[in-house]
Structure formats: structure tokens, C-alpha cells
Amino acid sequence: MKVVLEKLVPDAGSSFKILLTPNLNELFYWHFHPEFEIVFVEAPNGIRHVGDHISRYEGSDLVFIGPNIPHLNFDYGVKAECEQVVVQMKEDFLGKDFFQVPEISQIRNLFERAKRGLSFYGETKLQAGARLKRISSLNQFDQLLELLRILELLAHSSEVTALDSRPVSNHFIGREQERMKILYRYIEEHYQEKIEVDEAAGLANLTKAAFCRYFKKTTRHTFTEFLNQYRINQAKKMLLHDKNVTEACFESGFENLSYFNKTFKKVTGENPSQFRKRHH
């Protein structure tokens, strides 16, 4: 599952970008970008895959995603009619000092919380969704005012769930970029096989002990934890696409069904049978 860096350009004459129903439902677009992103989607159901978080939404979904969090297009696999509004903006899209204004303190806090990914529900989702659906029909000045009103609504809402996703900036940006990309690519291509820590250390040109320290410092996980989490995310997608528990276990790289069940529950908080039943 290769992550793509998406390069965004604001709309002409605007400080942010609005996208309407990109129609990517046939494309598995796993990507990230340094901009913040608000997504409102209306569809019978679909997959919400943001960073380490994966679940299904029913009817509609509203998320606010911070910079450099990898995410899947929200219309992926949707066969029925789907309507989307996506607003993308840089953190300083209104100037570097704008968020220092006291009246904007709650919105500044919202942006900080969105760096882990946020999902909104209830009346907040209904109101914000209605506003987003008509934002493109406004002139550019009113679009800006409406975006601020939407951000204010989200900032004061208690109908919110943190997705607890992690940005990829430390992984894909910086001096260790190539080393980590080699490791990730290897996991992507070989996660269904047995992967030893010694093997990964060799790819990074480090001793086993040095590699373990390096990987934990870089990702905040041990290599085994990270590999298991990656495999569980693959298993979740398989379960969402009608694989049974045994198939998901072995096709995601686990060699033991009992260990798979134990690891799945540790990562997700529920066993794979419960996850499959809840989403079907």
C-alpha cells in the first residue's frame, strides 16, 4: 500500500481549495499532503481510513484531517450515488499571525486537535455538511466567511471523535526519508511473508540493536508492533471486503489464528469476528 504525496494548489483568487465529488471510487488513492482537509461525503456507506484508523461510515461522514496524515479517498468502492465536498487549506492560509488573534483561539485549538484527525457526528455533521454543500455557490469573499463559520462550528462542537492518527512527516520528510521509505516499501511488498528483525536491520544498514533503537525513536513503535499494526490494517480491509477471519489471518501474514485474534483485539479493542459482524 504505497502512500502518494499529493501536491495541492489553491483555487485562483483564493487562499484555499474546494473540490466537489472527485469521483475516485474506482481508485484506491492512499495519499497525504501538508495541507489541512475538511471532507464531507454523502453515500449509503463507505470506508473511513485515516492514518491508523479504519472503520465504515453510514449515510454521511464529516472529518477534519491534519497535515501529513495518510488517508484513503472516502468514495473508494462506493457503487451508489456519492456526493463529496473537500476543502483544503494550509495552516497559515490567512497569514502567519491570524490565529494569534484572541477571537480565533478556539479555531486555533481545533487546528491543533485536527493534527491527529477528527470525525464529527450528530447535529454538527448535519449543519456543517449543509454549509459545505453550498459553499461553492458563493462568491470568494463569502466562501471565506462561510469557511470561518464552519470552522467555528467545529471548534465549539462536543460531537467529535478523535481518530488518533499519526502524521507521516517524520517518516517521509527529512534526512532519514530514503531509509524509512525502503523499510516501508519492503513491508508493503512482503507483509504476507515472514519478516525477521535482522532482515529489516540489514536493509537499514544497521546492527539489530541499533536498528531497534532507531525504529522505535522514529515511529514510536517497535518493529514487530509496527509490522503487526500494518498487517492488522490489511486484515481489516480484507474483513470489510467479505473475507472470513481465517482468510484475513493468513492472507495478512499471520501464521497463527490464536495470535492473530489476540493481536487484532490489542490493536483495535475487539476481536476480528466482532469487527466483521459490526461492519456487515
Summary of the structure (lengths in Angstrom):
residues: 280
radius of gyration: 20.0
end to end distance: 23.9
largest distance: 59.2
contacts: 834
relative contact order: 0.11
helix: 46%
strand: 19%
